[in-house]
Amino acid sequence: MSHHPVSVQYFSDVLCAWAYVGQARLNELESAFGDEVVTDCHFMTVFGDARGKLESRWRDRGGLAGYAAHVRGVVAQFNHVQIHPHAWEKVVPTSSLGCHIFLAAVKLYDAEMFRKAAWAVRVAFFQDGVDISKRKAQLEVADSIGLPVGKIEDLLYTGQAHAELSRGLDLAKRYSIEVSPTFVFNEGRQRLNGNVGYRVIEANVRELLREPRDGQSWC
């Protein structure tokens, strides 16, 4: 029985530890369902002013060192990812926005390479302890995965990348996205926020794939 693929809008911040951990769930979803699922990845802002936010919110809980310990505890729960001892303690990015604009440029250049680049940026920070809020570090990531740095810089210089990022941020605002990561299904009618297990995500997709009998809802 034929049916339309399920559209999944995925929102995250590149500096979010739960999005770093949860990338494997998105990968598994796409692998398990193939062309039955169509995903589109966007950014939302949690760490726009990373240092200011953390210094304020963690002032009474050990400051940046306390937050760094918290992130290490989160990542330590999972064996598929690693955390550098300097991340968030000695290496503290100023903002995720620069990364998001850089990745928007990559998305415009090559949508398939965008996913690879987004993961490479996360690994550079969380696993390798690189300050990826710096443009130099972002372009080094681009070069390391075979992207033409000059063409990415052109998309940044002309403002096209900024416009692309703005479209995604506008969509996040439209759906009132406040948590990273967030899965949005069914044109915004359903969403899963934060550290949600894969089986819950899978169950939502399977339900949406079921052929409706008496309409979309029985209530």
C-alpha positions in Angstrom: 0.0 0.0 0.0 1.6 3.3 -1.1 1.8 6.3 1.1 3.5 9.6 1.3 6.8 9.8 3.2 6.8 11.4 6.6 8.3 14.8 6.7 10.6 15.4 9.6 11.9 18.9 10.5 14.9 18.6 12.9 16.1 21.6 14.9 19.3 21.8 16.9 22.2 24.0 18.1 25.7 22.8 17.1 27.0 23.4 20.7 24.2 21.4 22.3 25.5 18.3 24.0 22.1 16.5 23.7 22.1 17.1 19.9 25.7 15.8 19.8 24.6 12.6 21.6 21.3 12.4 19.7 22.7 12.6 16.2 22.9 8.8 16.2 19.1 8.7 16.6 18.5 10.8 13.6 21.0 8.7 11.6 19.2 5.5 12.7 15.8 6.9 11.8 17.0 7.7 8.3 18.7 4.3 7.9 15.7 2.3 9.2 13.0 4.1 7.2 14.9 5.0 4.0 12.7 7.0 1.6 9.7 6.6 3.8 11.1 9.6 5.8 12.3 12.9 4.4 14.3 15.0 6.9 15.3 18.6 6.8 17.8 19.9 9.4 17.6 23.5 10.7 19.3 25.5 13.5 17.8 27.2 16.5 19.7 29.3 19.0 20.5 28.1 22.4 24.2 29.3 22.6 23.9 32.6 20.7 25.8 34.2 23.6 27.4 31.0 25.0 29.8 32.5 27.5 27.3 35.1 28.8 24.5 32.6 29.2 26.6 29.9 31.0 28.4 32.4 33.3 25.0 33.7 34.3 23.1 30.4 34.7 25.9 28.5 36.2 27.2 31.2 38.5 26.0 29.4 41.6 26.8 25.9 40.3 30.5 26.2 39.7 30.5 28.5 36.7 32.0 27.2 33.4 33.8 24.5 35.2 30.5 23.3 36.7 28.9 23.3 33.3 31.8 21.5 31.7 31.5 18.8 34.4 27.8 18.5 33.6 28.4 18.0 29.9 31.1 15.4 30.6 28.5 13.6 32.7 26.0 13.7 29.9 28.4 12.4 27.3 29.8 9.7 29.6 26.4 8.0 29.6 26.9 7.0 25.9 29.6 4.9 24.4 29.2 6.2 20.8 30.6 9.7 21.5 33.5 11.2 23.3 34.2 14.5 25.1 37.4 16.4 25.2 38.5 17.4 28.8 38.9 21.1 27.7 35.5 21.4 26.2 33.5 24.2 27.9 36.2 24.7 30.6 39.4 25.8 28.8 37.8 25.9 25.3 34.7 28.1 25.5 33.1 29.1 22.2 31.7 32.6 22.1 28.7 31.7 20.0 27.1 29.0 17.9 25.8 31.6 15.4 29.0 31.7 13.4 28.9 28.0 13.0 25.3 28.1 12.0 26.0 30.7 9.3 29.0 28.7 8.1 26.9 25.5 7.9 24.1 27.4 6.1 26.7 28.3 3.4 27.7 24.6 3.2 24.0 23.7 2.8 23.6 26.1 -0.1 26.7 24.7 -1.8 26.0 21.0 -1.3 23.0 19.7 0.8 24.6 16.3 1.2 27.9 17.6 2.4 26.0 19.8 4.9 25.2 16.8 7.1 28.8 15.7 7.0 30.0 19.2 7.8 27.5 19.6 10.7 28.8 16.4 12.3 32.4 17.4 11.7 31.9 20.7 13.5 30.4 19.0 16.5 33.2 16.4 16.6 35.8 19.2 16.3 34.5 20.8 19.5 33.2 18.0 21.7 35.7 15.3 20.8 38.8 17.3 19.7 38.5 20.4 21.9 38.6 23.0 19.0 37.0 26.4 19.4 34.6 26.1 16.5 33.2 29.6 17.0 36.2 30.9 15.2 35.9 31.2 11.4 39.4 29.8 10.9 38.4 26.6 12.7 35.2 26.3 10.6 37.1 26.7 7.4 39.6 24.1 8.5 36.8 21.7 9.1 35.5 22.5 5.5 38.9 21.8 4.1 39.3 18.6 6.1 36.2 17.1 4.5 37.0 18.2 1.0 34.8 21.3 0.7 36.1 24.2 -1.5 36.9 26.8 1.1 36.8 29.7 -1.4 33.3 28.9 -2.6 32.1 28.6 1.0 33.6 32.0 1.8 31.9 33.5 -1.3 28.5 32.4 0.1 29.4 34.0 3.4 30.7 37.2 1.8 27.6 37.8 -0.3 25.2 37.2 2.6 23.5 34.3 1.0 24.4 32.1 3.9 22.9 34.6 6.3 19.6 34.5 4.4 19.6 30.7 4.4 20.2 30.7 8.2 17.4 33.3 8.7 14.9 31.0 6.8 15.6 28.2 9.3 15.4 30.5 12.3 12.1 31.9 11.1 10.8 28.3 10.8 12.0 27.6 14.3 10.1 30.7 15.5 7.0 29.6 13.6 7.0 26.3 15.4 8.0 27.9 18.7 11.1 25.7 19.0 12.9 26.4 22.3 14.6 23.1 23.0 17.6 21.5 21.2 17.2 19.0 19.7 13.6 19.0 18.5 11.9 16.7 16.0 8.8 18.2 14.3 6.3 16.0 12.5 3.0 16.4 10.7 3.4 20.1 9.8 4.0 21.2 13.4 1.2 19.2 15.0 3.6 16.8 16.7 7.0 17.3 18.3 9.6 15.5 20.4 11.9 17.7 22.5 15.3 17.1 24.0 16.7 13.7 25.1 14.0 11.4 23.6 14.8 7.7 23.1 15.0 6.3 19.6 12.0 3.9 20.1 9.7 6.9 20.9 10.8 8.7 17.7 10.4 5.5 15.7 6.9 4.9 17.2 5.8 8.4 16.1 7.0 7.8 12.6 5.4 4.4 12.3 2.0 5.9 13.4 2.3 8.6 10.8 3.0 6.1 8.1 -0.1 4.1 8.9 -2.8 4.5 6.2 -5.6 6.5 7.7 -8.9 4.7 7.8 -11.5 7.1 9.2 -9.7 10.4 9.0 -6.6 11.7 10.8 -8.1 11.5 14.3 -10.8 9.5 16.0 -11.6 12.2 18.7 
